[in-house]
Amino acid sequence: MKPDNVIQNKSYAFSIRIIRLYQFLVDDRREYVLSKQLLRCGTSIGANIEEAVGAQSKKDFYAKLSIAYKEARETHYWIRLLADTDYINSVMKTSLLYDVEELLKIIGSIRKSLILNSKP
């Protein structure tokens, strides 16, 4: 991982946070269904970013980024749901939503610039 690749670094760090949250939800809250959904989509963001970095074409790069964006949207949903059902507190919710919204903004910006730069 390149030290200057912001989206790679942030998505990886976010995946670690999601794994730790999953462990908390399972061990301390005995929650197994919602937490598994969050684990899958929350770690998928970084995995799809990694796939995008290794893409074979600009079209493939854009497609992988689009999947990462959708996974981030889903993660946003599960965080809100876990907070609104009292599985996580408002401090955790605010912090996690800040991170996932930052990822959404970065991914969205990259996708937008790809579209703008591909027009003749």
Backbone bond lengths (Angstrom), bond angles and torsions (degrees), N, CA, C in turn:
res aa  C-N    CA-C-N  psi(-1)  N-CA   C-N-CA  omega(-1)  CA-C   N-CA-C  phi
1 M - - - 1.444 - - 1.518 108.38 -
2 K 1.336 114.79 129.63 1.455 119.12 178.87 1.532 109.39 -74.88
3 P 1.343 116.61 136.70 1.461 118.81 -178.38 1.527 113.39 -65.36
4 D 1.320 118.15 -20.93 1.460 120.54 -177.34 1.532 113.38 -98.16
5 N 1.311 118.30 4.63 1.461 120.82 178.01 1.529 109.05 -88.33
6 V 1.319 114.90 93.43 1.460 121.93 -172.66 1.520 112.24 -58.06
7 I 1.319 117.56 -47.36 1.455 120.14 -175.74 1.530 111.73 -66.71
8 Q 1.313 117.02 -37.11 1.470 119.59 176.17 1.523 110.22 -63.67
9 N 1.319 116.45 -48.00 1.462 120.67 -178.06 1.521 112.10 -63.68
10 K 1.327 116.59 -45.62 1.461 120.26 -178.12 1.532 111.86 -68.19
11 S 1.316 117.44 -39.18 1.469 119.33 -179.77 1.533 110.66 -69.88
12 Y 1.321 116.71 -34.23 1.471 120.17 177.19 1.530 110.39 -67.36
13 A 1.327 116.56 -46.17 1.462 121.11 178.57 1.538 110.30 -61.98
14 F 1.324 116.63 -38.03 1.459 120.56 178.21 1.530 110.38 -65.78
15 S 1.311 117.62 -39.48 1.472 120.92 177.39 1.526 110.87 -59.43
16 I 1.316 116.35 -40.52 1.467 120.11 177.95 1.531 110.08 -62.73
17 R 1.331 116.74 -43.47 1.466 120.25 177.82 1.527 110.98 -60.68
18 I 1.326 116.29 -41.33 1.464 120.63 -179.47 1.532 110.75 -65.24
19 I 1.314 117.38 -41.72 1.470 120.96 178.52 1.528 109.99 -62.48
20 R 1.320 116.36 -43.26 1.476 119.84 178.63 1.523 111.10 -65.68
21 L 1.319 117.65 -37.91 1.458 120.47 176.57 1.527 110.32 -65.14
22 Y 1.326 116.42 -42.17 1.463 120.37 177.28 1.533 110.38 -58.11
23 Q 1.331 116.01 -45.40 1.471 119.71 179.31 1.530 110.75 -60.81
24 F 1.324 117.47 -42.05 1.462 121.81 177.27 1.523 110.97 -62.03
25 L 1.324 116.56 -46.90 1.468 120.23 -177.63 1.528 111.90 -62.80
26 V 1.318 116.77 -39.56 1.465 120.63 -179.60 1.534 110.56 -74.81
27 D 1.327 116.95 -48.49 1.464 120.21 -174.84 1.528 113.56 -74.16
28 D 1.324 116.49 -44.52 1.466 119.89 -173.58 1.520 113.87 -95.47
29 R 1.316 117.17 -34.73 1.469 120.79 -175.28 1.523 113.29 -103.28
30 R 1.316 116.54 -8.51 1.467 121.71 -179.37 1.526 111.64 54.06
31 E 1.324 115.25 42.55 1.460 121.90 179.51 1.523 107.06 -110.19
32 Y 1.336 117.05 122.65 1.463 120.52 -171.27 1.522 114.75 -117.37
33 V 1.301 118.83 -21.63 1.459 121.00 -173.53 1.526 111.41 -91.60
34 L 1.314 117.20 -58.82 1.468 120.89 179.94 1.525 111.02 -61.68
35 S 1.324 115.48 -39.66 1.466 119.92 -178.28 1.529 111.58 -63.46
36 K 1.318 116.89 -35.30 1.468 120.62 178.81 1.532 110.12 -67.73
37 Q 1.330 116.23 -39.87 1.462 120.38 176.41 1.527 110.20 -60.40
38 L 1.334 115.81 -46.02 1.462 121.22 179.28 1.525 110.88 -62.05
39 L 1.319 116.88 -42.69 1.469 121.14 179.77 1.526 110.75 -59.80
40 R 1.314 116.94 -44.93 1.470 120.84 -177.62 1.522 112.17 -64.04
41 C 1.324 116.75 -51.63 1.468 117.96 -175.74 1.524 111.62 -77.27
42 G 1.328 117.84 -35.01 1.466 120.51 -178.43 1.516 113.74 -66.39
43 T 1.325 116.98 -34.57 1.466 119.84 177.43 1.533 111.58 -86.74
44 S 1.311 116.18 -20.15 1.462 120.58 178.65 1.528 112.59 -68.09
45 I 1.325 116.71 -25.59 1.467 120.21 178.56 1.521 109.24 -57.02
46 G 1.315 116.19 -55.85 1.470 121.23 -178.92 1.518 112.65 -64.43
47 A 1.325 117.11 -37.26 1.462 120.31 179.49 1.528 110.61 -62.82
48 N 1.318 116.76 -40.60 1.468 119.87 178.87 1.527 112.16 -73.29
49 I 1.316 117.60 -30.62 1.467 120.80 173.33 1.530 108.62 -62.95
50 E 1.318 116.46 -44.82 1.468 120.69 178.51 1.526 110.90 -60.80
51 E 1.325 116.55 -41.94 1.463 119.58 177.41 1.521 110.90 -64.10
52 A 1.323 116.96 -37.37 1.468 120.92 178.71 1.524 110.79 -63.19
53 V 1.329 116.61 -39.78 1.465 120.38 179.36 1.529 110.47 -60.73
54 G 1.318 116.38 -33.72 1.464 120.60 179.52 1.516 113.92 -96.33
55 A 1.313 116.54 17.32 1.465 120.68 -176.29 1.523 112.31 -61.15
56 Q 1.319 115.05 152.02 1.462 121.78 -178.18 1.515 112.93 -88.76
57 S 1.322 116.88 -13.78 1.459 121.00 -179.80 1.526 109.00 -156.97
58 K 1.334 115.83 170.27 1.467 119.68 175.85 1.524 111.02 -64.44
59 K 1.323 115.62 -36.13 1.467 120.26 178.88 1.530 110.34 -64.63
60 D 1.323 116.89 -43.20 1.463 122.32 177.35 1.533 110.12 -64.46
61 F 1.334 116.75 -42.32 1.461 122.52 177.87 1.531 109.86 -57.92
62 Y 1.320 116.06 -48.80 1.453 121.40 -179.54 1.539 110.91 -62.66
63 A 1.309 116.70 -40.87 1.467 120.84 -179.46 1.525 111.44 -63.21
64 K 1.328 116.72 -43.31 1.468 120.38 179.54 1.523 110.84 -66.89
65 L 1.336 116.50 -39.63 1.467 120.00 176.61 1.527 110.68 -63.41
66 S 1.314 116.75 -37.50 1.459 120.88 179.13 1.522 111.09 -64.50
67 I 1.312 116.59 -39.18 1.468 120.23 176.43 1.523 109.89 -65.16
68 A 1.334 116.93 -43.47 1.465 120.98 177.97 1.523 110.45 -58.85
69 Y 1.330 116.52 -40.61 1.463 121.44 179.50 1.538 110.55 -62.67
70 K 1.327 115.93 -45.58 1.466 119.99 179.92 1.528 111.29 -64.59
71 E 1.315 116.74 -38.69 1.465 120.42 177.95 1.526 110.67 -65.65
72 A 1.325 116.92 -36.07 1.466 120.92 177.02 1.527 110.57 -66.65
73 R 1.335 117.13 -39.46 1.473 120.32 176.43 1.533 110.00 -61.19
74 E 1.331 116.04 -43.94 1.463 119.79 179.57 1.524 110.71 -64.25
75 T 1.305 116.61 -40.94 1.465 121.07 177.83 1.522 110.53 -59.65
76 H 1.319 116.02 -42.11 1.460 121.95 177.52 1.537 109.95 -56.05
77 Y 1.305 116.22 -44.41 1.467 122.51 178.84 1.533 111.64 -59.88
78 W 1.341 116.59 -49.95 1.463 119.93 -175.98 1.523 111.62 -66.43
79 I 1.322 117.80 -35.49 1.466 120.47 177.31 1.530 109.78 -62.63
80 R 1.322 116.65 -46.76 1.465 120.64 178.81 1.529 110.98 -61.07
81 L 1.318 116.18 -42.85 1.459 120.55 -179.17 1.536 111.08 -64.64
82 L 1.321 117.30 -43.73 1.464 120.88 178.50 1.524 111.36 -63.10
83 A 1.312 117.16 -36.62 1.470 120.28 177.86 1.523 111.03 -70.91
84 D 1.314 116.63 -43.31 1.461 120.35 -177.01 1.527 113.50 -72.38
85 T 1.321 116.37 -12.58 1.464 120.67 175.05 1.536 111.21 -108.08
86 D 1.317 115.38 14.35 1.479 123.93 173.61 1.529 115.26 65.62
87 Y 1.320 116.91 24.89 1.464 118.86 173.12 1.527 111.42 -82.30
88 I 1.333 116.69 -29.71 1.465 120.62 173.61 1.527 108.16 -127.61
89 N 1.327 115.64 152.46 1.461 119.54 -177.78 1.527 111.30 -84.71
90 S 1.307 115.94 172.94 1.471 120.70 -175.25 1.523 112.55 -66.72
91 V 1.323 117.86 -30.13 1.470 120.57 178.04 1.529 109.68 -66.55
92 M 1.329 116.55 -45.41 1.465 120.91 177.84 1.526 109.90 -62.60
93 K 1.322 116.00 -45.30 1.464 120.97 -179.58 1.525 110.61 -57.83
94 T 1.316 116.76 -50.61 1.460 121.13 -177.32 1.523 111.45 -60.20
95 S 1.314 116.20 -44.76 1.459 120.95 -178.92 1.526 111.95 -65.32
96 L 1.321 116.45 -46.00 1.466 120.91 -179.91 1.522 111.64 -66.52
97 L 1.331 116.57 -42.03 1.464 119.33 178.69 1.523 111.18 -64.88
98 Y 1.310 117.42 -37.11 1.466 120.61 176.75 1.528 109.87 -58.91
99 D 1.336 115.89 -47.08 1.467 120.28 -179.15 1.524 112.44 -64.22
100 V 1.323 117.28 -45.47 1.464 119.09 -177.59 1.528 110.67 -70.53
101 E 1.329 117.85 -33.87 1.463 120.19 176.72 1.527 111.05 -67.70
102 E 1.317 116.62 -34.51 1.462 120.18 175.25 1.530 110.40 -64.27
103 L 1.328 116.56 -42.82 1.463 120.28 176.31 1.525 110.90 -61.67
104 L 1.322 116.71 -43.01 1.464 120.40 178.66 1.527 111.11 -60.29
105 K 1.310 117.30 -42.31 1.467 120.73 179.62 1.524 111.50 -64.65
106 I 1.320 116.43 -43.70 1.468 119.93 -179.17 1.522 110.58 -66.25
107 I 1.320 116.60 -48.67 1.469 120.52 179.95 1.528 109.81 -61.72
108 G 1.319 116.46 -44.41 1.463 120.60 178.57 1.511 112.09 -59.82
109 S 1.310 116.85 -41.12 1.461 121.90 179.11 1.533 111.45 -65.06
110 I 1.316 116.42 -42.73 1.471 120.61 178.29 1.523 109.64 -62.85
111 R 1.320 116.78 -45.25 1.468 120.44 -179.96 1.524 110.64 -61.88
112 K 1.318 116.38 -43.20 1.460 120.92 -179.27 1.528 110.76 -62.94
113 S 1.335 116.83 -42.49 1.470 119.14 -179.54 1.527 111.12 -68.02
114 L 1.324 117.28 -31.84 1.469 119.90 176.26 1.521 110.53 -64.46
115 I 1.323 116.03 -41.65 1.466 120.42 179.15 1.520 110.44 -65.13
116 L 1.325 116.13 -46.21 1.472 120.74 -178.65 1.526 111.54 -64.05
117 N 1.332 116.46 -38.81 1.461 120.24 -178.06 1.517 113.34 -78.17
118 S 1.315 118.19 -13.91 1.462 119.94 -178.88 1.529 112.06 -92.99
119 K 1.341 116.95 -8.50 1.462 119.32 178.98 1.524 110.39 -77.42
120 P 1.339 116.62 141.86 1.482 119.69 -177.79 1.522 113.03 -70.31
